[in-house]
Amino acid sequence: MSRFIIERDFPNGLEVPITDAGADACSRIAAVNAAKGVTWLHSYVSPDKRRTYCVYDSPSAEAIREVAYSNGLPVGSITQVTVLDPYFYQ
């Protein structure tokens, strides 16, 4: 399984309410992703809420594109990454 960073732009801002509706929306995304073997780990959201940086584990970049389309989410760029952990050296 490879790790990826996905940049997404939301021109009108991203609002995920901290309510049952927000939790349901995230659960639906996770379920669609799981069907393709894709795992959304977490996301970073810019202060203006117009850009996100999402961390995913996935078999491929194409699988991420497929689930993004199914979930109605934009995809700006997908970059495969590896982890550099400063605590590894201690």
DALINRA-V715064 format. One record per backbone hydrogen bond with DSSP energy under -1.0 kcal/mol. CO is the residue of the C=O (numbers start at 1). NH is the residue of the N-H. Records with the same first field share a line. If there is no record, write none. Layout:
# DALINRA-V715064
CO=NH + NH
This chain:
# DALINRA-V715064
2=58
3=81
4=56
5=79
6=54
7=76 + 77
8=52
10=13
17=19
19=23
20=24
21=25
22=26
23=27
24=28
25=29
26=30
27=31
28=32
29=33
30=34
31=35
33=36 + 38
34=37
39=57
42=55
44=53
46=49
49=14
50=10
51=46
52=8
53=44
54=6
55=41 + 42
56=4
57=39
58=2
60=64
61=65
62=66
63=67
64=68
65=69
66=70
67=71
68=73
69=72
77=7
79=5
85=88
87=90
